[in-house]
Amino acid sequence: MNPFSSGTRLRDMIRAIRACKTAAEERGVVRKECAAIRASISENDPAYRHRNLAKLMFIHMLGYPTHFGQMECLKLIASPGFPEKRIGYLGLMLLLDERQEVLMLVTNSIKQDLNHTNQYIVGLALCALGNICSAEMARDLAPEIERLLQFRDPNIRKKAALCSIRIIKKVPDLAENFVNPVAALLKEKHHGVLITGVQLCADLCKVSTEALDYFRKKCTDGLVKVLKDVANSPYAPEYDISGIIDPFLHIRLLKILRVLGQGDADASDSMNDILAQVATKTESNKNAGNAILYECVETIMSIEDNGGLRVLAINILGRFLSNRDNNIRYVALNMLMRAIAVDSQAVQRHRATILECVKDTDPSIRKRALDLVYLLVNDTNVKPLTKELTEHLKVSDPEFKGDLTAKIYSIVEKFSPEKIWYIDQMLKVLSEAGNYVKDEVWHALIVVITNASDLHGYAVRSLYRAVQTAGEQETLVQVAVWCIGEYGEMLVNNVGRLDIEEPLMVTESNAIDVLETSIKSHSCDLTSQAMCLIALLKLSSRFPSCSQRINDIIGQYKGSFVLELQQRAIEFNSIIERHQNMRSSLVERMPVLDEETFSGRRAGSVPAAVSTSQGVSVSLPNGSIKLSTAPVADLLDLTLDDAPSSNSSGGVFLQDLLDVNLMPVSLQPDTIQAQKSGSDVLLDLLSIGTPAQRSPFTPQVLSSKTDNRSRLDILDRLSTPSAPSSQVSSTGGNSSMLDLLNGLPSSPSVSVTEGNGPAHSSVTAFESSSLRLTFNISKQPGNPHMTLIDGSFTNKSEYVYSDFIFQAAVPKFLQLQLDPASGNTLPAGGNGSITQKLRITNSQHGKKSLVMRIRVSYKVNDKDVLEEGQINNFPRDL
């Protein structure tokens, strides 16, 4: 016989497919077999129809398309014989699903089979309907299913109940038709029918509140009686599993009782006794018993309040924690996390067992137990629990230390009774696992230390001791370096020594030794090295006798390959050698850091200083605006010769250029506040790395009394007479900062004034009722692309303007450089002015003229004022 003819048996085809050595051979065999099946289907040969469909099902399970055989399923279902119907229904369930349009053709055949006299054929139809029933079929066949729920054979009733579950899921509106038949099923003695009836009852309660109310009133007592009978029933070998009578029915009954008792006090009262009986009499040495106990506990925790039952349930969970099965312990921890919100005191009794789970070898149990311990902490037990977790930190696995340190920090931050205890606990964490803590942990510790003025000496001495023994912990080193730089003299002089401290003698040289060892350590990263340099600079003022040694240490990094370290070493070396008269003011102690502001910023409630959203500009104080690489950068890259007018439509067109709305000043009460937060973009001038790497607690050399908006790298350049002044530029700040340079010329010699040519013109660039801005324009000789502008601001009102800041933005074909302004206070009545120099390079000189958008902010009588406008009246040949 041809192995690929329609007459071949299924086993022959399977043998041929399994003999294939490659996927290509298999595809060839399947292709030939499918061709033979198609030929047989086209010949409409009924003799081999059932054999062809069996082959198609096997081919379908291999993943090959078999849609051409779907009609064969319908033909077999319509056959009168049971064997043909059986293979037809099997193919129907396997080859089709409820989305197939062909399924509509089989509805009538299924209806006829549901009314068949042969119960096995009825069972086939119910089985198929329960698997692939669609919403349309459910509506058409629901009456037959409802009738079969009262069929004489229990197997048919069971299958009808399962089919009803699918029907009410597909068409919830039909739920009311099944309420009364289900109530009858709940009185069944046959466990198979009873368990399907209970499941159908649970699904009806989910989709219909009327059904839920009906079952609460009519069926709660009956279900309680059924559970009592099952729990107390004698040994029955057909239902026995590990000595437990039908645990599956137990669990289903407990689940439906949970649904009925939740939110209903009367129903909860009626089931209290049986729940207590199940909880106390069920054996826990077998897995089936543990499953019943877990469902019983979940039911007890879900129904209405009963204090005694809940204590019993939590005690069962406590026993689960001592089980050797990790799965049981895990689900117990999960349930205890839910139970702690209901009865915290009962969970607290198992605290010791929960802490032992934190030390478990299974990582999932460790993590879940740690989460539970965090929920257990309160004001009364915070110290012993923290001590246990800190002790375990010493022996915990490296991959677990990160989670453990984060939880300890959260506990200490939330429940710390006093700051000295907070400092002690965090020092223990940093000493044991400093390399695993997040940056926010040591940032917060520094904030707490700065706010505890009476503990500055204690903190710096404790850190000095800790860093001697745990110098490999990077974050501990960073905190210690910061504190030694700030409070080094308190370390040496034993200032603020507490009674609980042991005597400690530290010399100035010892303090510097710690910094030198740290900065030269192989594990010291860029941030730590930069912090060491800053701490050394501060100690050079506090320890004058060691100033030369400090200068030598800093000087070793003037040739560093890391630009950040090289620049700071050069700057700090210049301060120590050439600017002793201003060094003490530069390295004054950091101001107290506000704890609430830091906490709010960490939580995300404080807006970021620099926005990175699309179309938003970054404001630089008293300087130009750097536009983000968004389409807004092209707003002034005009294709027309004429600049846009400042009418309403133009205002909308340019509204995002300076990250402000073009509304009247009186309508923008929050604009100035946004300007202030935006001006924080410079952050700390001595911070390390990119903005993403900066620490908000990197110590500043500049004190709060000094304008920190000017770069210190001008120190060396200005200190060298031969350095051309054109190298000096600033993105912000006032020229008063330059007075710190010990008699150096002020802003006229600092700003770039190379080769001023003859005046081109004078333009009133901006004028309002209170302010006038005048531009005196000149050209750079030999460089027609560059325009030099002397800006002069005049106050037309009778009030003095303070905190004066000027900002400007230009399109991308222009490059704008702003020199520092001559001051930040503008006298009243035109009795003085503020001047500022601008340089504009036009890359499209002769094609496009200059255009600029400006914004001016100042204070009048402690009120913030913002003025803005567009300048498009520049001479066209610029």
SVG drawing of the C-alpha trace seen along z (x, -y; Angstrom):
<svg xmlns="http://www.w3.org/2000/svg" viewBox="-35 -110 90 112">
<polyline fill="none" stroke="black" stroke-width="0.4" points="0.0,0.0 1.2,-3.5 2.4,-5.0 0.9,-8.3 -2.5,-7.1 -5.6,-8.0 -5.9,-4.4 -2.7,-4.4 -3.2,-4.2 -2.3,-6.9 0.5,-4.8 2.2,-4.5 2.2,-8.2 3.6,-8.8 6.3,-6.2 7.2,-7.9 7.4,-11.3 9.6,-10.1 12.0,-8.4 12.8,-11.9 16.3,-13.0 15.8,-16.7 13.1,-19.3 13.0,-19.4 12.3,-15.7 9.5,-16.1 7.9,-18.9 8.1,-16.7 6.3,-13.8 3.6,-16.2 3.2,-17.8 2.6,-14.5 0.2,-13.3 -1.8,-16.5 -2.0,-16.2 -3.4,-12.6 -5.9,-13.8 -7.1,-16.6 -7.5,-14.1 -9.6,-11.9 -11.7,-14.9 -12.3,-16.0 -13.5,-12.4 -15.9,-12.6 -14.9,-9.1 -16.6,-8.4 -14.7,-5.2 -11.5,-6.9 -13.0,-10.2 -12.4,-9.4 -8.8,-8.2 -8.0,-11.4 -9.3,-13.6 -7.1,-11.7 -4.1,-12.4 -5.1,-16.0 -5.2,-16.3 -1.7,-14.9 -0.4,-17.2 -2.1,-20.2 -0.3,-19.3 3.0,-19.4 2.2,-23.0 1.2,-22.7 -2.0,-24.3 -5.0,-22.1 -7.8,-24.5 -8.8,-22.5 -10.1,-19.7 -12.5,-21.7 -15.6,-20.7 -14.7,-17.1 -15.3,-17.6 -18.8,-18.8 -19.5,-15.8 -18.4,-13.4 -20.4,-15.1 -23.5,-14.8 -22.8,-11.0 -25.2,-8.8 -22.5,-6.5 -20.8,-7.1 -17.2,-6.4 -17.6,-9.0 -19.1,-11.6 -16.3,-11.0 -13.6,-11.7 -15.6,-14.6 -16.1,-16.3 -12.4,-15.8 -11.4,-17.4 -13.9,-20.2 -12.3,-21.0 -8.8,-20.8 -8.9,-22.3 -11.5,-25.1 -12.1,-27.7 -14.9,-30.1 -13.6,-32.7 -14.1,-30.4 -17.2,-31.2 -17.5,-27.5 -18.6,-27.0 -22.0,-28.5 -22.8,-25.5 -22.3,-23.0 -24.8,-24.6 -27.8,-22.6 -25.9,-19.3 -24.8,-20.0 -28.4,-20.9 -29.6,-17.6 -26.9,-15.7 -27.8,-17.4 -31.3,-15.9 -30.0,-12.5 -31.1,-9.4 -27.5,-8.1 -26.0,-9.7 -22.5,-9.2 -23.3,-11.3 -24.9,-13.9 -21.6,-13.9 -19.6,-14.5 -21.7,-17.5 -21.4,-18.9 -17.7,-18.5 -17.3,-20.2 -19.6,-23.0 -17.8,-23.6 -14.5,-24.1 -15.4,-26.1 -18.8,-27.7 -19.2,-31.2 -21.6,-33.9 -24.1,-33.2 -24.0,-29.4 -24.5,-30.1 -27.6,-32.1 -29.0,-29.4 -28.2,-26.4 -28.6,-27.7 -32.1,-26.2 -30.8,-22.7 -27.9,-23.1 -30.3,-24.3 -32.4,-21.2 -29.4,-18.9 -28.5,-20.2 -31.3,-18.0 -30.4,-15.0 -30.6,-11.6 -27.0,-10.6 -24.5,-12.4 -21.8,-12.5 -24.1,-14.5 -25.0,-16.8 -21.4,-17.4 -20.5,-18.2 -23.6,-20.4 -22.4,-22.4 -19.0,-22.8 -20.6,-23.9 -22.8,-26.4 -19.6,-28.0 -18.5,-28.9 -21.9,-30.1 -22.2,-32.6 -18.7,-33.8 -19.5,-34.4 -23.0,-35.9 -23.4,-37.2 -27.0,-38.1 -27.9,-34.4 -26.7,-34.0 -30.2,-34.4 -31.4,-31.4 -29.0,-29.1 -29.5,-30.3 -32.3,-27.8 -30.7,-24.8 -27.4,-25.5 -29.1,-25.7 -30.2,-22.1 -26.7,-21.0 -25.3,-22.2 -27.4,-19.4 -25.9,-16.7 -24.2,-13.7 -22.0,-12.8 -18.7,-14.6 -18.1,-15.2 -21.4,-17.0 -21.0,-18.8 -17.6,-20.2 -18.7,-21.5 -21.9,-23.0 -19.8,-24.8 -17.6,-26.2 -20.6,-27.3 -22.0,-29.0 -18.8,-30.9 -18.8,-32.1 -22.4,-33.2 -21.6,-35.2 -18.8,-37.0 -21.1,-38.1 -24.3,-38.8 -24.9,-40.5 -28.5,-39.2 -27.1,-35.7 -24.7,-36.5 -27.5,-37.8 -29.6,-34.8 -26.9,-32.2 -26.1,-34.1 -29.6,-33.8 -30.6,-30.4 -27.4,-28.3 -24.9,-29.4 -26.2,-27.1 -26.4,-24.2 -22.8,-24.7 -21.7,-24.8 -23.4,-21.5 -21.8,-20.0 -18.4,-21.1 -19.1,-19.6 -20.1,-16.3 -17.1,-16.2 -14.7,-17.0 -16.3,-14.4 -16.9,-11.7 -15.4,-8.3 -12.7,-6.8 -13.8,-6.5 -11.1,-5.0 -12.5,-6.5 -12.0,-10.1 -9.0,-9.6 -5.8,-11.5 -3.0,-11.1 -5.6,-10.4 -7.7,-13.4 -11.2,-12.9 -11.5,-14.8 -9.2,-17.8 -10.3,-19.3 -13.9,-19.5 -12.7,-20.9 -10.9,-23.7 -13.8,-24.5 -16.2,-24.7 -13.8,-27.0 -13.5,-29.3 -17.3,-29.6 -17.7,-30.3 -15.1,-33.0 -17.1,-34.6 -20.4,-34.4 -18.9,-35.6 -17.0,-38.6 -18.9,-41.8 -21.7,-39.9 -21.7,-39.6 -24.6,-37.1 -23.1,-34.7 -19.7,-35.0 -21.2,-34.1 -22.8,-31.0 -19.5,-29.6 -17.3,-30.4 -17.7,-27.0 -16.9,-24.9 -13.9,-27.1 -12.5,-26.6 -13.1,-22.9 -11.3,-22.6 -8.4,-24.7 -7.9,-22.6 -8.6,-19.0 -6.9,-19.0 -3.5,-17.3 -0.6,-19.5 2.0,-16.7 0.7,-16.1 0.6,-18.5 -3.1,-17.9 -3.8,-19.0 -1.6,-22.1 -3.5,-23.1 -6.8,-22.9 -5.3,-24.8 -4.1,-27.6 -7.5,-28.0 -9.1,-28.0 -6.7,-30.7 -7.5,-32.8 -11.2,-32.4 -10.9,-33.4 -8.9,-36.5 -11.4,-37.5 -14.7,-37.2 -16.0,-39.6 -14.1,-40.2 -13.7,-37.4 -10.6,-38.1 -10.2,-34.5 -10.4,-32.9 -7.8,-35.3 -5.4,-34.6 -5.9,-30.9 -5.3,-31.5 -2.1,-33.5 -0.8,-30.8 -1.3,-28.3 0.8,-30.6 3.4,-30.7 3.6,-26.9 3.9,-27.1 7.1,-29.1 8.7,-26.2 7.9,-23.8 10.8,-22.5 8.9,-23.0 10.0,-26.4 6.7,-26.7 4.7,-26.5 6.9,-29.0 6.7,-31.4 2.9,-31.4 2.8,-31.8 5.0,-34.9 2.7,-36.3 -0.4,-35.8 1.3,-37.3 2.0,-40.4 -1.8,-40.7 -2.6,-39.7 -0.5,-42.4 -2.9,-45.1 -5.7,-43.2 -4.0,-42.0 -0.5,-43.3 -0.2,-42.2 -0.8,-38.5 1.8,-38.7 4.3,-40.3 4.3,-37.1 6.1,-35.3 8.7,-37.9 11.6,-35.6 10.5,-33.0 10.2,-35.7 13.7,-36.9 15.0,-33.4 13.5,-33.4 15.6,-36.5 18.6,-34.2 17.2,-31.5 19.2,-30.2 16.4,-30.6 16.6,-34.2 12.8,-34.5 12.1,-33.6 14.8,-36.0 13.3,-38.9 9.7,-38.2 10.7,-37.9 12.6,-41.1 9.6,-42.9 7.5,-41.5 10.1,-42.6 9.9,-46.1 6.1,-46.0 6.6,-44.7 8.8,-47.6 7.2,-50.2 8.4,-52.7 8.7,-50.1 10.7,-47.4 12.8,-49.4 16.0,-49.0 16.0,-45.2 14.8,-44.6 17.4,-46.9 20.1,-45.3 19.1,-41.8 19.2,-43.0 22.5,-44.8 24.0,-41.7 22.8,-39.6 24.3,-42.1 27.8,-40.8 27.1,-37.3 24.6,-37.8 25.3,-36.9 26.7,-39.7 23.7,-39.6 21.4,-40.2 23.3,-43.1 21.7,-45.7 18.1,-44.9 19.1,-44.5 20.9,-47.8 18.0,-49.6 15.5,-48.2 17.7,-49.0 18.0,-52.6 14.3,-52.9 13.6,-51.6 16.2,-53.9 15.0,-56.9 11.3,-56.3 11.5,-55.2 14.8,-56.8 14.1,-57.9 17.1,-60.3 19.8,-61.5 22.8,-60.0 21.1,-56.5 20.5,-57.3 24.2,-58.2 25.4,-55.1 23.2,-52.7 24.1,-54.2 27.8,-54.0 27.4,-50.3 25.6,-49.8 28.3,-51.8 31.1,-49.9 29.7,-46.5 28.2,-47.0 29.1,-50.5 29.7,-49.4 26.2,-48.1 24.2,-51.2 22.7,-53.7 23.9,-57.3 20.7,-58.6 21.7,-56.8 24.9,-58.6 23.5,-61.8 20.8,-61.6 23.4,-60.8 25.3,-64.0 22.0,-66.0 21.3,-64.5 24.9,-65.3 24.8,-68.9 21.5,-69.4 22.8,-67.9 25.1,-70.8 25.8,-69.2 26.9,-65.9 29.4,-67.3 32.4,-66.3 31.0,-62.9 30.1,-62.2 33.6,-63.1 35.4,-61.1 33.1,-58.1 33.8,-58.3 37.5,-58.6 37.5,-55.4 35.3,-53.6 37.4,-54.5 40.5,-53.1 39.0,-49.6 36.7,-49.7 38.5,-51.9 37.5,-49.6 33.9,-50.7 33.6,-53.5 30.5,-55.3 31.9,-55.3 35.1,-56.9 33.0,-59.6 31.1,-60.5 34.3,-60.5 36.1,-62.7 33.3,-65.1 33.0,-65.4 36.8,-65.7 36.9,-68.5 34.0,-70.3 34.8,-69.5 38.5,-68.7 39.4,-71.1 36.7,-69.5 38.3,-66.1 41.8,-67.4 40.6,-69.5 38.1,-66.9 35.3,-69.5 31.9,-68.4 33.1,-65.1 30.2,-63.0 30.4,-60.9 29.8,-57.7 32.9,-58.3 36.2,-56.7 39.2,-59.1 40.7,-59.7 43.9,-61.7 44.1,-62.8 46.7,-65.3 46.5,-67.5 48.9,-65.2 46.7,-62.1 43.6,-63.8 45.6,-64.5 46.9,-61.0 43.3,-59.7 42.7,-61.9 46.0,-61.0 45.4,-57.3 41.9,-57.6 42.8,-59.5 45.6,-57.1 43.6,-54.0 43.1,-51.7 39.4,-51.5 38.8,-55.2 36.6,-56.4 36.5,-59.8 33.9,-61.3 35.8,-60.2 39.1,-61.6 37.5,-64.9 36.0,-65.1 39.4,-64.4 40.9,-67.3 38.2,-69.6 38.6,-68.4 42.3,-69.0 41.7,-72.5 39.5,-73.2 42.0,-71.8 44.7,-74.0 42.9,-76.9 42.0,-75.1 45.5,-73.6 47.9,-76.3 50.9,-74.4 50.2,-71.6 49.4,-73.9 52.6,-73.0 52.1,-69.3 48.5,-69.6 49.7,-71.7 52.2,-69.0 49.5,-66.3 47.1,-68.4 50.0,-69.2 50.4,-65.5 47.1,-65.6 48.0,-68.7 49.1,-66.2 46.2,-63.8 44.8,-62.2 41.3,-62.8 40.3,-66.3 38.1,-66.8 40.9,-66.1 43.5,-68.0 41.4,-71.1 40.6,-71.1 44.1,-70.4 45.3,-73.4 42.6,-75.7 43.2,-74.6 46.9,-74.9 46.5,-78.5 44.2,-79.3 46.7,-78.0 49.8,-79.6 48.5,-83.0 45.2,-83.8 45.7,-83.2 43.8,-86.4 40.5,-85.1 41.0,-81.3 39.4,-81.4 36.2,-82.9 36.2,-80.4 36.4,-77.4 34.0,-78.4 31.9,-75.6 28.9,-74.5 25.5,-75.9 23.1,-73.6 21.2,-71.4 17.5,-71.5 16.2,-68.0 12.6,-68.6 13.8,-70.0 16.1,-67.0 13.4,-64.5 11.0,-66.2 13.5,-66.2 14.2,-62.5 10.5,-61.8 10.1,-63.8 8.0,-66.6 10.6,-69.2 10.8,-70.0 14.2,-69.4 16.4,-72.4 16.9,-71.6 14.1,-70.3 14.9,-67.8 11.5,-67.6 11.2,-68.3 11.2,-71.9 12.3,-73.3 15.4,-75.5 18.0,-75.4 18.4,-78.7 21.9,-79.9 21.9,-82.6 22.4,-86.1 23.5,-84.4 22.4,-83.0 19.8,-80.3 20.9,-76.9 18.1,-75.4 17.6,-71.7 17.9,-69.7 14.2,-69.9 12.2,-71.5 11.9,-74.6 15.5,-75.3 14.5,-76.1 11.8,-78.6 13.9,-81.6 15.7,-79.9 13.6,-82.0 13.2,-81.2 11.8,-84.7 13.9,-87.9 11.6,-89.6 11.6,-88.7 8.3,-87.6 6.1,-90.2 5.2,-90.2 1.5,-89.9 -0.6,-87.2 0.1,-84.5 3.8,-85.3 3.7,-85.0 2.3,-81.5 4.9,-80.7 7.7,-81.7 6.1,-80.9 8.5,-78.1 11.8,-79.7 12.6,-81.0 10.4,-78.3 7.8,-80.9 4.3,-81.8 3.9,-85.1 1.2,-86.3 1.2,-89.6 3.5,-89.8 0.5,-90.2 -0.9,-86.8 2.3,-84.9 2.7,-84.8 4.8,-81.6 7.1,-82.6 9.8,-84.1 9.8,-81.0 10.3,-78.8 13.1,-81.2 14.8,-80.7 14.6,-76.9 16.0,-77.1 18.9,-79.2 20.0,-76.3 21.3,-74.6 24.9,-75.4 24.4,-73.4 27.8,-72.9 30.7,-74.4 33.0,-71.8 30.7,-68.8 32.2,-65.8 31.3,-64.4 28.2,-64.9 25.0,-66.1 23.8,-62.5 26.9,-61.8 26.8,-64.9 26.2,-64.5 24.1,-67.2 26.5,-67.0 29.8,-67.4 31.4,-70.1 31.7,-73.6 34.9,-75.6 32.8,-78.8 30.9,-79.8 27.3,-80.9 28.5,-84.4 30.2,-84.4 28.5,-84.5 29.2,-80.9 28.2,-81.5 31.7,-82.2 34.2,-79.5 37.3,-79.3 39.4,-78.3 39.8,-82.0 42.1,-82.3 45.2,-81.0 44.4,-82.7 43.9,-86.1 46.9,-85.6 49.1,-85.3 49.8,-88.8 50.4,-87.3 47.2,-85.4 45.0,-87.1 41.7,-88.4 39.8,-86.9 40.2,-83.5 38.0,-84.4 34.3,-83.7 31.5,-83.1 28.1,-81.6 26.7,-83.6 27.4,-85.5 28.1,-89.1 31.4,-90.8 31.6,-91.5 33.0,-88.0 36.1,-89.2 36.8,-91.5 37.8,-88.4 40.9,-88.1 42.8,-90.5 43.0,-93.8 42.7,-92.4 40.9,-94.7 37.2,-94.5 34.8,-93.5 36.0,-95.9 39.4,-94.2 37.9,-90.7 35.3,-90.8 36.3,-90.3 36.8,-93.6 39.2,-92.6 39.6,-95.2 36.5,-97.5 36.0,-99.1 34.1,-102.3 30.6,-102.4 28.1,-101.0 24.9,-102.3 23.0,-102.7 19.7,-101.0 17.0,-101.1 16.5,-97.4 13.8,-97.3 11.8,-99.8 8.9,-99.6 7.3,-102.0 10.0,-101.0 13.1,-99.8 15.1,-100.8 17.8,-98.6 20.2,-100.3 22.6,-98.5 25.8,-100.2 26.8,-98.1 30.3,-97.8 32.0,-95.3 35.1,-93.2 37.7,-94.5 38.5,-91.9 35.7,-89.6 32.3,-90.7 30.6,-87.8 31.1,-89.0 29.1,-91.8 30.1,-93.4 27.3,-94.9 27.5,-97.1 24.2,-96.7 23.1,-99.4 20.1,-99.0 18.5,-102.1 15.8,-102.3 13.0,-104.7 11.1,-104.2 11.5,-105.7 12.3,-102.4 15.6,-100.5 15.8,-97.2 17.7,-94.4 18.7,-90.8 18.8,-92.0 19.3,-89.2 19.4,-89.4 18.9,-86.5 18.9,-86.1 18.2,-83.5 19.1,-83.4 18.3,-81.0 20.8,-78.3 22.5,-80.2 23.7,-82.7 26.2,-82.1 25.8,-84.3 28.4,-85.0 27.6,-87.0 30.2,-88.6 29.4,-89.1 27.2,-92.1 28.6,-95.1 26.3,-94.6 22.9,-93.2 21.4,-96.4 19.9,-99.1 19.6,-102.6 16.3,-104.4 15.4,-107.4 18.1,-106.8 20.9,-107.7 23.0,-104.8 23.0,-101.8 24.1,-98.2 26.2,-97.3 26.8,-94.0 28.8,-93.0 27.5,-90.6 29.2,-89.0 27.2,-87.6 28.6,-85.5 26.3,-85.3 27.0,-82.1 24.7,-83.4 26.0,-87.0 24.5,-88.8 21.6,-86.3 19.9,-86.6 19.9,-89.5 20.2,-89.4 17.2,-88.6 17.1,-88.0 14.6,-87.2 15.3,-88.6 14.1,-88.2 14.8,-90.5 14.0,-89.6 14.4,-91.8 12.9,-92.6 11.0,-95.8 10.1,-96.2 10.7,-92.4 8.3,-91.6 9.5,-89.6 9.0,-91.2 9.6,-89.6 9.8,-91.5 10.5,-90.0 10.4,-90.9 11.8,-90.3 14.4,-92.4 14.2,-92.5 15.3,-96.1 19.0,-95.3 20.6,-96.9 20.2,-94.4 23.9,-94.4 24.9,-92.7"/>
</svg>
